[in-house]
């Protein structure tokens, strides 16, 4: 009789004499594998949505900051132009935007 090892690495815990006996007699060898499924979800399922949400929040903060900077620039530009031009008059109605230093 020739010697044959178990195919692959299906069950290295089977004793060699038990495997050879099962091979010689044609009996089946029952392999019981205890395996438990993980109870929770892996961490990568939570990290990707959190990363996307964090990037969105940072983008919104950047957009708000850019809008406020633009608004601040527009207000400063309007005050400089209004201060340089003096009173504005249309059709006989004069609107003084800013008071002069001597009034």
Rosetta blueprint (number, residue, H / E / L):
1 X L
2 X L
3 X L
4 X L
5 X L
6 X L
7 X L
8 X L
9 X L
10 X L
11 X L
12 X L
13 X L
14 X L
15 X L
16 X H
17 X H
18 X H
19 X H
20 X H
21 X H
22 X H
23 X H
24 X H
25 X H
26 X L
27 X L
28 X L
29 X L
30 X L
31 X L
32 X L
33 X L
34 X L
35 X L
36 X L
37 X L
38 X L
39 X L
40 X L
41 X L
42 X L
43 X L
44 X H
45 X H
46 X H
47 X H
48 X H
49 X H
50 X H
51 X H
52 X H
53 X H
54 X H
55 X H
56 X H
57 X H
58 X H
59 X H
60 X H
61 X H
62 X H
63 X H
64 X H
65 X H
66 X H
67 X H
68 X H
69 X H
70 X H
71 X H
72 X H
73 X H
74 X H
75 X H
76 X H
77 X H
78 X H
79 X H
80 X H
81 X H
82 X H
83 X H
84 X H
85 X H
86 X L
87 X L
88 X E
89 X E
90 X E
91 X L
92 X L
93 X E
94 X E
95 X E
96 X L
97 X L
98 X L
99 X L
100 X L
101 X L
102 X L
103 X L
